[in-house]
Amino acid sequence: MSLRDRLDSELKAAMRSGDAVRRDSLRMVLAAVQRSEKEGKHRLADDEMLGLLARELKVRRESVDAFRGGGREDLVANEEAAIAVVSEFMPQPLSEAELRAMVETAIAETGASSPRDMGKVMGLLSPRTRGRADGKAVSQLVTQLLLARSGGS
């Protein structure tokens, strides 16, 4: 079953059960999927949908921070509930050891030897880590390992 089918199925179940928070969260995600499909003029593949879900989670987390700063705990609770629902559809996050192994493999596959080769490594890693690791953390680890390979220059 594709991720899109799972989302549709879960939305129908939430509507039947009367779970308004789940229903609204899933509608928000499916609306973003439809917008993206309309813009790109093609049905999103599962890996593209994971990227979209990751962006939605990032926006929700930023909203939580903003609402907390503004003292709006009622809105924080709504956003955290939406985060919990969307997170169910994300793959298991990579552990630090798994991520390091993936980065080292990508460096070896691309033949990267210095930080100048970061683009090649990130190009290979991005689809593999999408939705499973924070892009900033991946980038920092790639930089760290490439600096170590090049002798810190």
ZAZAZA-360437 format. One line per 4 residues: their letters; for each residue z, x, y of N, C-alpha, C, O. Coordinates in nm, 2 decimals. Layout:
! ZAZAZA-360437
a = Z:X:Y:Z:X:Y:Z:X:Y:Z:X:Y | ...
***
This chain:
! ZAZAZA-360437
mslr = 0.00:0.08:-0.12:0.00:0.00:0.00:0.00:0.09:0.12:0.08:0.18:0.14 | -0.09:0.06:0.22:-0.10:0.14:0.34:0.02:0.11:0.43:0.09:0.01:0.41 | 0.04:0.20:0.52:0.15:0.19:0.62:0.13:0.06:0.70:0.23:-0.01:0.73 | 0.01:0.03:0.74:-0.03:-0.09:0.81:0.01:-0.21:0.74:0.07:-0.31:0.79
drld = -0.02:-0.21:0.61:0.01:-0.33:0.52:0.16:-0.35:0.51:0.21:-0.46:0.51 | 0.23:-0.23:0.50:0.38:-0.24:0.49:0.44:-0.30:0.61:0.53:-0.38:0.61 | 0.39:-0.26:0.73:0.44:-0.31:0.86:0.41:-0.46:0.87:0.50:-0.54:0.91 | 0.29:-0.50:0.83:0.25:-0.65:0.83:0.35:-0.73:0.74:0.40:-0.83:0.78
selk = 0.37:-0.68:0.62:0.45:-0.74:0.52:0.59:-0.75:0.57:0.66:-0.86:0.56 | 0.65:-0.65:0.63:0.78:-0.65:0.68:0.80:-0.74:0.80:0.90:-0.80:0.82 | 0.69:-0.75:0.88:0.70:-0.84:1.00:0.71:-0.99:0.95:0.79:-1.07:1.00 | 0.63:-1.02:0.85:0.63:-1.16:0.79:0.77:-1.19:0.73:0.82:-1.30:0.75
aamr = 0.83:-1.09:0.66:0.96:-1.11:0.60:1.07:-1.13:0.71:1.15:-1.21:0.70 | 1.06:-1.05:0.82:1.15:-1.06:0.93:1.14:-1.20:1.00:1.24:-1.26:1.04 | 1.02:-1.25:1.01:1.00:-1.38:1.07:1.06:-1.49:0.98:1.12:-1.58:1.03 | 1.04:-1.48:0.85:1.09:-1.58:0.76:1.24:-1.58:0.76:1.31:-1.68:0.75
sgda = 1.30:-1.46:0.77:1.45:-1.45:0.76:1.52:-1.48:0.89:1.64:-1.49:0.90 | 1.44:-1.48:1.00:1.50:-1.51:1.13:1.56:-1.39:1.19:1.64:-1.40:1.29 | 1.53:-1.26:1.15:1.58:-1.14:1.20:1.51:-1.10:1.33:1.40:-1.04:1.32 | 1.56:-1.15:1.44:1.48:-1.13:1.57:1.47:-0.99:1.61:1.36:-0.95:1.66
vrrd = 1.57:-0.90:1.59:1.56:-0.76:1.63:1.45:-0.69:1.55:1.37:-0.62:1.60 | 1.45:-0.71:1.42:1.35:-0.65:1.33:1.21:-0.70:1.36:1.12:-0.63:1.37 | 1.20:-0.83:1.38:1.07:-0.90:1.41:1.02:-0.84:1.54:0.90:-0.80:1.55 | 1.10:-0.83:1.64:1.05:-0.78:1.77:1.02:-0.63:1.77:0.92:-0.59:1.83
slrm = 1.09:-0.55:1.69:1.07:-0.41:1.68:0.93:-0.39:1.61:0.85:-0.31:1.65 | 0.91:-0.47:1.50:0.78:-0.45:1.43:0.67:-0.50:1.51:0.56:-0.44:1.50 | 0.69:-0.61:1.59:0.58:-0.65:1.67:0.54:-0.55:1.78:0.42:-0.53:1.81 | 0.64:-0.48:1.83:0.62:-0.37:1.93:0.53:-0.26:1.87:0.44:-0.21:1.93
vlaa = 0.57:-0.22:1.74:0.49:-0.12:1.67:0.35:-0.16:1.65:0.26:-0.09:1.67 | 0.34:-0.28:1.59:0.20:-0.33:1.56:0.12:-0.35:1.68:-0.01:-0.33:1.68 | 0.18:-0.39:1.80:0.10:-0.40:1.92:0.05:-0.26:1.96:-0.06:-0.25:2.01 | 0.13:-0.16:1.95:0.09:-0.02:1.98:-0.02:0.02:1.89:-0.12:0.09:1.93
vqrs = -0.01:-0.02:1.76:-0.12:0.02:1.66:-0.25:-0.05:1.70:-0.35:0.01:1.70 | -0.24:-0.18:1.74:-0.36:-0.25:1.78:-0.42:-0.19:1.90:-0.55:-0.18:1.91 | -0.34:-0.15:2.00:-0.39:-0.09:2.12:-0.47:0.04:2.09:-0.58:0.06:2.14 | -0.41:0.12:2.01:-0.46:0.25:1.97:-0.59:0.23:1.89:-0.69:0.30:1.91
ekeg = -0.60:0.13:1.80:-0.72:0.10:1.73:-0.83:0.05:1.82:-0.95:0.09:1.80 | -0.79:-0.03:1.91:-0.89:-0.08:2.01:-0.95:0.03:2.09:-1.07:0.03:2.11 | -0.87:0.12:2.14:-0.91:0.23:2.22:-1.00:0.33:2.14:-1.10:0.37:2.18 | -0.96:0.36:2.01:-1.03:0.45:1.93:-1.15:0.38:1.85:-1.23:0.45:1.79
khrl = -1.15:0.25:1.85:-1.26:0.17:1.79:-1.26:0.20:1.64:-1.37:0.20:1.58 | -1.15:0.23:1.57:-1.14:0.24:1.43:-1.00:0.21:1.38:-0.90:0.22:1.46 | -0.99:0.17:1.25:-0.86:0.14:1.19:-0.79:0.28:1.17:-0.85:0.37:1.12 | -0.66:0.28:1.21:-0.59:0.40:1.20:-0.55:0.43:1.06:-0.52:0.35:0.98
adde = -0.57:0.56:1.02:-0.52:0.61:0.89:-0.37:0.62:0.89:-0.31:0.63:1.00 | -0.31:0.64:0.78:-0.17:0.65:0.77:-0.11:0.77:0.85:-0.01:0.76:0.91 | -0.18:0.88:0.85:-0.13:1.00:0.92:-0.14:0.97:1.07:-0.05:1.02:1.15 | -0.24:0.90:1.12:-0.25:0.87:1.26:-0.14:0.77:1.30:-0.08:0.78:1.41
mlgl = -0.11:0.68:1.21:0.00:0.58:1.23:0.13:0.65:1.24:0.22:0.61:1.32 | 0.15:0.75:1.16:0.28:0.82:1.16:0.29:0.89:1.30:0.40:0.89:1.35 | 0.19:0.95:1.35:0.19:1.01:1.48:0.23:0.90:1.59:0.30:0.93:1.68 | 0.17:0.78:1.57:0.20:0.68:1.67:0.34:0.63:1.66:0.41:0.61:1.76
lare = 0.39:0.62:1.53:0.53:0.58:1.51:0.63:0.69:1.57:0.73:0.66:1.63 | 0.59:0.82:1.56:0.67:0.92:1.61:0.68:0.91:1.76:0.78:0.93:1.82 | 0.56:0.88:1.83:0.56:0.86:1.97:0.65:0.74:2.01:0.72:0.75:2.11 | 0.64:0.64:1.94:0.72:0.52:1.97:0.87:0.55:1.96:0.95:0.51:2.04
lkvr = 0.91:0.63:1.86:1.05:0.67:1.84:1.09:0.76:1.96:1.20:0.74:2.01 | 1.00:0.84:2.00:1.04:0.93:2.11:1.06:0.85:2.24:1.15:0.88:2.31 | 0.97:0.75:2.26:0.99:0.67:2.38:1.12:0.59:2.38:1.19:0.58:2.48 | 1.15:0.54:2.26:1.28:0.46:2.24:1.40:0.55:2.27:1.50:0.51:2.33
resv = 1.39:0.68:2.21:1.51:0.77:2.23:1.52:0.80:2.38:1.64:0.81:2.43 | 1.41:0.82:2.45:1.42:0.85:2.59:1.48:0.73:2.67:1.55:0.74:2.77 | 1.44:0.61:2.62:1.49:0.49:2.69:1.64:0.48:2.67:1.72:0.44:2.76 | 1.69:0.51:2.55:1.84:0.51:2.52:1.91:0.60:2.62:2.01:0.56:2.68
dafr = 1.85:0.72:2.64:1.92:0.81:2.73:1.92:0.76:2.87:2.02:0.77:2.94 | 1.81:0.70:2.92:1.80:0.64:3.05:1.90:0.52:3.07:1.96:0.51:3.17 | 1.90:0.44:2.97:1.99:0.32:2.98:2.14:0.36:2.98:2.22:0.31:3.05 | 2.17:0.47:2.90:2.31:0.52:2.89:2.34:0.57:3.03:2.45:0.55:3.08
gggr = 2.25:0.65:3.09:2.27:0.70:3.23:2.29:0.59:3.33:2.37:0.61:3.43 | 2.23:0.48:3.31:2.24:0.37:3.40:2.35:0.27:3.37:2.37:0.17:3.43 | 2.43:0.30:3.26:2.54:0.22:3.22:2.50:0.08:3.16:2.57:-0.01:3.16 | 2.38:0.08:3.10:2.33:-0.05:3.04:2.34:-0.04:2.89:2.25:-0.03:2.82
edlv = 2.47:-0.05:2.84:2.49:-0.05:2.70:2.43:-0.16:2.62:2.40:-0.14:2.50 | 2.41:-0.27:2.68:2.34:-0.39:2.62:2.20:-0.35:2.58:2.15:-0.38:2.47 | 2.13:-0.28:2.67:1.99:-0.23:2.64:1.99:-0.12:2.54:1.90:-0.10:2.46 | 2.09:-0.03:2.54:2.11:0.08:2.45:2.11:0.02:2.31:2.04:0.08:2.22
anee = 2.19:-0.08:2.29:2.20:-0.14:2.15:2.07:-0.19:2.10:2.04:-0.17:1.98 | 1.99:-0.25:2.19:1.86:-0.30:2.15:1.77:-0.19:2.11:1.70:-0.20:2.01 | 1.76:-0.09:2.19:1.68:0.03:2.16:1.72:0.10:2.03:1.63:0.14:1.95 | 1.85:0.11:2.01:1.90:0.18:1.89:1.86:0.10:1.77:1.83:0.16:1.66
aaia = 1.86:-0.03:1.78:1.82:-0.12:1.67:1.68:-0.10:1.64:1.64:-0.10:1.52 | 1.59:-0.09:1.74:1.45:-0.07:1.72:1.42:0.07:1.66:1.33:0.08:1.58 | 1.50:0.17:1.70:1.48:0.30:1.64:1.51:0.30:1.49:1.44:0.36:1.41 | 1.62:0.22:1.45:1.65:0.21:1.31:1.54:0.15:1.23:1.51:0.19:1.12
vvse = 1.48:0.04:1.29:1.38:-0.03:1.22:1.25:0.06:1.20:1.20:0.07:1.09 | 1.21:0.13:1.31:1.09:0.21:1.30:1.11:0.33:1.21:1.02:0.38:1.15 | 1.23:0.38:1.21:1.26:0.50:1.13:1.25:0.48:0.98:1.22:0.57:0.91 | 1.26:0.35:0.94:1.24:0.32:0.80:1.10:0.35:0.75:1.09:0.38:0.63
fmpq = 1.01:0.36:0.84:0.87:0.38:0.80:0.82:0.52:0.81:0.71:0.56:0.78 | 0.92:0.61:0.86:0.89:0.75:0.87:0.92:0.82:0.74:1.01:0.78:0.67 | 0.84:0.93:0.71:0.87:1.00:0.59:1.00:1.08:0.62:1.05:1.10:0.73 | 1.05:1.14:0.51:1.18:1.22:0.51:1.15:1.34:0.60:1.05:1.40:0.59
plse = 1.24:1.37:0.70:1.23:1.48:0.78:1.23:1.61:0.70:1.30:1.62:0.59 | 1.16:1.71:0.74:1.17:1.84:0.68:1.30:1.91:0.70:1.35:1.91:0.81 | 1.35:1.98:0.60:1.47:2.06:0.62:1.43:2.19:0.69:1.31:2.22:0.70 | 1.52:2.26:0.74:1.49:2.38:0.81:1.42:2.48:0.72:1.33:2.55:0.76
aelr = 1.47:2.49:0.60:1.41:2.58:0.50:1.27:2.54:0.46:1.18:2.62:0.45 | 1.24:2.41:0.45:1.11:2.36:0.42:1.01:2.39:0.53:0.90:2.43:0.51 | 1.06:2.37:0.66:0.98:2.39:0.77:0.95:2.54:0.79:0.83:2.57:0.81 | 1.04:2.62:0.77:1.02:2.77:0.77:0.92:2.81:0.67:0.83:2.89:0.70
amve = 0.93:2.76:0.55:0.83:2.79:0.44:0.69:2.74:0.48:0.59:2.81:0.46 | 0.68:2.62:0.54:0.55:2.57:0.58:0.49:2.66:0.69:0.37:2.69:0.69 | 0.57:2.70:0.79:0.52:2.79:0.89:0.48:2.92:0.84:0.37:2.97:0.88 | 0.56:2.98:0.75:0.52:3.11:0.69:0.39:3.10:0.61:0.30:3.19:0.62
taia = 0.37:2.99:0.54:0.25:2.96:0.47:0.13:2.95:0.56:0.02:3.01:0.54 | 0.15:2.88:0.67:0.04:2.86:0.77:0.00:2.99:0.84:-0.12:3.01:0.86 | 0.10:3.07:0.87:0.07:3.20:0.93:-0.01:3.28:0.83:-0.11:3.35:0.87 | 0.03:3.28:0.70:-0.05:3.36:0.60:-0.19:3.30:0.59:-0.28:3.38:0.58
etga = -0.20:3.17:0.58:-0.34:3.11:0.56:-0.43:3.14:0.68:-0.55:3.16:0.66 | -0.38:3.14:0.80:-0.46:3.17:0.92:-0.48:3.32:0.95:-0.57:3.35:1.02 | -0.40:3.40:0.89:-0.41:3.54:0.91:-0.35:3.58:1.05:-0.39:3.68:1.10 | -0.27:3.49:1.10:-0.21:3.52:1.24:-0.12:3.64:1.24:-0.05:3.66:1.14
sspr = -0.12:3.72:1.34:-0.04:3.84:1.35:0.03:3.85:1.48:0.12:3.94:1.49 | 0.00:3.77:1.58:0.07:3.78:1.71:0.08:3.64:1.77:0.01:3.55:1.73 | 0.16:3.63:1.88:0.17:3.50:1.95:0.04:3.45:2.00:0.03:3.33:2.03 | -0.06:3.54:2.02:-0.19:3.49:2.06:-0.26:3.40:1.96:-0.35:3.32:2.00
dmgk = -0.22:3.41:1.84:-0.27:3.33:1.73:-0.20:3.19:1.71:-0.23:3.12:1.61 | -0.11:3.16:1.80:-0.03:3.04:1.79:-0.12:2.91:1.77:-0.08:2.83:1.70 | -0.23:2.91:1.85:-0.31:2.79:1.84:-0.37:2.76:1.70:-0.37:2.65:1.66 | -0.41:2.87:1.64:-0.46:2.85:1.50:-0.35:2.80:1.41:-0.38:2.71:1.33
vmgl = -0.23:2.86:1.42:-0.12:2.82:1.33:-0.08:2.67:1.36:-0.07:2.59:1.26 | -0.07:2.64:1.48:-0.03:2.50:1.52:-0.13:2.40:1.48:-0.10:2.29:1.44 | -0.26:2.44:1.49:-0.37:2.35:1.45:-0.36:2.31:1.30:-0.39:2.20:1.26 | -0.32:2.41:1.22:-0.31:2.39:1.08:-0.18:2.31:1.05:-0.18:2.22:0.96
lspr = -0.07:2.34:1.12:0.06:2.28:1.09:0.07:2.14:1.14:0.14:2.05:1.08 | 0.02:2.11:1.26:0.04:1.98:1.32:0.02:1.86:1.23:0.10:1.77:1.22 | -0.10:1.85:1.16:-0.12:1.74:1.07:-0.02:1.74:0.95:0.02:1.63:0.90 | 0.03:1.85:0.91:0.12:1.86:0.79:0.26:1.82:0.83:0.33:1.77:0.74
trgr = 0.30:1.84:0.95:0.44:1.81:0.99:0.45:1.69:1.07:0.56:1.65:1.11 | 0.34:1.62:1.10:0.34:1.50:1.19:0.44:1.40:1.13:0.43:1.36:1.01 | 0.53:1.35:1.21:0.63:1.25:1.17:0.75:1.31:1.09:0.84:1.24:1.06 | 0.74:1.44:1.05:0.84:1.49:0.97:0.92:1.60:1.04:1.03:1.64:0.99
adgk = 0.87:1.65:1.15:0.94:1.75:1.22:0.90:1.74:1.37:0.79:1.70:1.40 | 0.99:1.77:1.46:0.97:1.77:1.60:0.87:1.88:1.64:0.89:2.00:1.60 | 0.77:1.85:1.71:0.66:1.94:1.75:0.72:2.06:1.82:0.67:2.17:1.81 | 0.82:2.04:1.91:0.88:2.15:1.99:0.95:2.25:1.89:0.94:2.37:1.91
avsq = 1.02:2.19:1.79:1.09:2.28:1.70:0.99:2.36:1.62:1.01:2.48:1.59 | 0.88:2.30:1.58:0.77:2.37:1.50:0.72:2.48:1.59:0.70:2.59:1.54 | 0.69:2.45:1.71:0.63:2.55:1.80:0.72:2.67:1.82:0.68:2.78:1.83 | 0.85:2.64:1.84:0.95:2.75:1.86:0.96:2.84:1.74:0.97:2.96:1.75
lvtq = 0.96:2.78:1.62:0.97:2.85:1.50:0.84:2.94:1.48:0.85:3.06:1.44 | 0.72:2.88:1.51:0.60:2.96:1.50:0.60:3.08:1.59:0.57:3.19:1.56 | 0.64:3.05:1.72:0.65:3.16:1.82:0.75:3.27:1.77:0.72:3.39:1.77 | 0.86:3.23:1.72:0.97:3.32:1.67:0.91:3.41:1.56:0.93:3.53:1.56
llla = 0.85:3.35:1.46:0.80:3.42:1.35:0.68:3.51:1.38:0.67:3.62:1.33 | 0.59:3.46:1.48:0.48:3.55:1.52:0.53:3.67:1.60:0.48:3.78:1.59 | 0.63:3.65:1.68:0.69:3.76:1.76:0.75:3.86:1.66:0.73:3.98:1.68 | 0.82:3.81:1.56:0.88:3.91:1.46:0.77:3.99:1.39:0.79:4.10:1.36
rsgg = 0.66:3.92:1.36:0.55:3.99:1.29:0.48:4.10:1.38:0.44:4.20:1.33 | 0.47:4.06:1.51:0.40:4.16:1.60:0.50:4.27:1.65:0.46:4.35:1.73 | 0.62:4.27:1.60:0.71:4.37:1.65:0.78:4.33:1.78:0.83:4.42:1.85 | 0.77:4.20:1.82:0.84:4.16:1.94:0.77:4.19:2.07:0.82:4.18:2.17
s = 0.64:4.22:2.06:0.56:4.26:2.18:0.51:4.13:2.24:0.44:4.14:2.35
***
